[in-house]
Amino acid sequence: MRRKDPNQHQRDPDPDAFAQDKLVERLRMTAQNKLNANPKYCIRKMYLSDLDRVSELDPLVFGEMHWTRNIFAGELSNPNANYYVASKLDEAGQDTGEPIGYGGAWHVVDEMHIMTLGTDPDYRRQKIAESIIIALITDAINSGIKSISLEVRLSNEAAQRLYERYAFKQAGIRKNYYESDGESALILWTENIQEEKFQQNFQEQISKLSP
Ligand SMILES: CC(C)(COP(=O)(O)OP(=O)(O)OC[C@H]1O[C@@H](n2cnc3c(N)ncnc32)[C@H](O)[C@@H]1OP(=O)(O)O)[C@@H](O)C(=O)NCCC(=O)NCCS
């Protein structure tokens, strides 16, 4: 007769953990399907070959607070950084290698901080920034990140509307944060993104995304 493994109790499936794993897997699949479904652009990792276009776009997106090509190159070589672009597709559905949106974040221990997010002014309100946020949050959930933070200008209602949709909440203000004009920044944080409450909302929002 086989004796009961003394460590068995550690390996008994935990029904809550199992349900949570299923939710995460469903989220990953929904996000992947939605992000692959857009006929105009694909969401993919940023490559070095994207940097010419991304550094041309950045001044159009952020004005005088824009990053240089070197800053983006530094970000791509940072192992803690995770950058995506929305790259235009041609009529055959092939990636043209022309970014029309971009965004990136740092993973530091169990937190993710969104560093930048921008869409070409000629392509706004086509869910490009939202798709990039979905890609970043999906990676964060899969990497075991607990919470996400960012700074946003007090006057930037467009970005604030987008972050609200993904359950970012105001956590404070950084006074005179932006050097160019002294505007203050709102600090936004999520609650624990590994919890069901956050993930249910995330699933709901992704499901509404249509190309
Ligand atoms: C903010 C920004 C990234 C949004 O990019 P986008 O690709 O046009 O945004 P999306 O189409 O994905 O918008 C998703 C949601 O965000 C909100 N939103 C986006 N632009 C908005 C606007 N101009 N006014 C109000 N809400 C807006 C809406 O809720 C929108 O959903 P809806 O279109 O269903 O109403 C873009 O305006 C930008 O590049 N701004 C300058 C840079 C910047 O502010 N970056 C954020 C720094 S924290």
The ligand as an SDF file (V2000), in Angstrom:
LIG
                    3D

 48 50  0  0  0  0  0  0  0  0999 V2000
   -4.2380   60.5430  -23.7060 C   0  0  0  0  0  0  0  0  0  0  0  0
   -3.9280   59.8420  -25.0390 C   0  0  0  0  0  0  0  0  0  0  0  0
   -2.7220   58.9210  -24.8080 C   0  0  0  0  0  0  0  0  0  0  0  0
   -5.1680   59.0330  -25.4720 C   0  0  0  0  0  0  0  0  0  0  0  0
   -4.8290   58.3400  -26.6550 O   0  0  0  0  0  0  0  0  0  0  0  0
   -5.9160   57.7390  -27.6680 P   0  0  0  0  0  0  0  0  0  0  0  0
   -5.2540   56.6430  -28.4210 O   0  0  0  0  0  0  0  0  0  0  0  0
   -6.5410   58.8340  -28.4410 O   0  0  0  0  0  0  0  0  0  0  0  0
   -6.9870   57.1760  -26.6220 O   0  0  0  0  0  0  0  0  0  0  0  0
   -8.0360   56.0060  -26.8350 P   0  0  0  0  0  0  0  0  0  0  0  0
   -8.6850   56.1080  -28.1710 O   0  0  0  0  0  0  0  0  0  0  0  0
   -7.4140   54.7040  -26.4870 O   0  0  0  0  0  0  0  0  0  0  0  0
   -9.0940   56.4280  -25.7120 O   0  0  0  0  0  0  0  0  0  0  0  0
   -9.5830   55.5480  -24.7420 C   0  0  0  0  0  0  0  0  0  0  0  0
  -10.4490   56.2990  -23.7520 C   0  0  0  0  0  0  0  0  0  0  0  0
   -9.7120   57.3600  -23.1210 O   0  0  0  0  0  0  0  0  0  0  0  0
  -10.5700   58.5120  -22.9280 C   0  0  0  0  0  0  0  0  0  0  0  0
  -10.1570   59.5850  -23.8200 N   0  0  0  0  0  0  0  0  0  0  0  0
   -9.1780   59.5500  -24.7570 C   0  0  0  0  0  0  0  0  0  0  0  0
   -9.0530   60.7610  -25.3420 N   0  0  0  0  0  0  0  0  0  0  0  0
   -9.9860   61.5490  -24.7850 C   0  0  0  0  0  0  0  0  0  0  0  0
  -10.3480   62.9130  -24.9690 C   0  0  0  0  0  0  0  0  0  0  0  0
   -9.7110   63.6720  -25.8690 N   0  0  0  0  0  0  0  0  0  0  0  0
  -11.3230   63.4240  -24.1900 N   0  0  0  0  0  0  0  0  0  0  0  0
  -11.9610   62.6690  -23.2620 C   0  0  0  0  0  0  0  0  0  0  0  0
  -11.6670   61.3590  -23.0510 N   0  0  0  0  0  0  0  0  0  0  0  0
  -10.6910   60.8160  -23.7930 C   0  0  0  0  0  0  0  0  0  0  0  0
  -11.9680   58.0540  -23.3340 C   0  0  0  0  0  0  0  0  0  0  0  0
  -12.5390   57.4640  -22.2020 O   0  0  0  0  0  0  0  0  0  0  0  0
  -11.6280   57.0120  -24.4010 C   0  0  0  0  0  0  0  0  0  0  0  0
  -12.6430   56.0910  -24.6180 O   0  0  0  0  0  0  0  0  0  0  0  0
  -13.8540   56.4330  -25.6680 P   0  0  0  0  0  0  0  0  0  0  0  0
  -13.1830   56.8540  -26.9370 O   0  0  0  0  0  0  0  0  0  0  0  0
  -14.5850   55.1280  -25.7320 O   0  0  0  0  0  0  0  0  0  0  0  0
  -14.6270   57.5550  -25.0440 O   0  0  0  0  0  0  0  0  0  0  0  0
   -3.6180   60.8720  -26.1860 C   0  0  0  0  0  0  0  0  0  0  0  0
   -4.6040   61.8760  -26.1850 O   0  0  0  0  0  0  0  0  0  0  0  0
   -2.2410   61.5100  -26.0650 C   0  0  0  0  0  0  0  0  0  0  0  0
   -1.2680   61.0050  -26.6520 O   0  0  0  0  0  0  0  0  0  0  0  0
   -2.1650   62.6300  -25.3340 N   0  0  0  0  0  0  0  0  0  0  0  0
   -0.8960   63.3260  -25.1220 C   0  0  0  0  0  0  0  0  0  0  0  0
    0.0400   62.5100  -24.2520 C   0  0  0  0  0  0  0  0  0  0  0  0
   -0.5710   62.1490  -22.9200 C   0  0  0  0  0  0  0  0  0  0  0  0
   -1.3250   62.9160  -22.3360 O   0  0  0  0  0  0  0  0  0  0  0  0
   -0.2320   60.9520  -22.4240 N   0  0  0  0  0  0  0  0  0  0  0  0
   -0.6850   60.4540  -21.1560 C   0  0  0  0  0  0  0  0  0  0  0  0
    0.2920   60.8330  -20.1370 C   0  0  0  0  0  0  0  0  0  0  0  0
   -0.1780   60.2370  -18.5310 S   0  0  0  0  0  0  0  0  0  0  0  0
  1  2  1  0
  2  3  1  0
  2  4  1  0
  2 36  1  0
  4  5  1  0
  5  6  1  0
  6  7  2  0
  6  8  1  0
  6  9  1  0
  9 10  1  0
 10 11  2  0
 10 12  1  0
 10 13  1  0
 13 14  1  0
 14 15  1  0
 15 16  1  0
 15 30  1  0
 16 17  1  0
 17 18  1  0
 17 28  1  0
 18 19  1  0
 18 27  1  0
 19 20  2  0
 20 21  1  0
 21 22  1  0
 21 27  2  0
 22 23  1  0
 22 24  2  0
 24 25  1  0
 25 26  2  0
 26 27  1  0
 28 29  1  0
 28 30  1  0
 30 31  1  0
 31 32  1  0
 32 33  2  0
 32 34  1  0
 32 35  1  0
 36 37  1  0
 36 38  1  0
 38 39  2  0
 38 40  1  0
 40 41  1  0
 41 42  1  0
 42 43  1  0
 43 44  2  0
 43 45  1  0
 45 46  1  0
 46 47  1  0
 47 48  1  0
M  END
$$$$
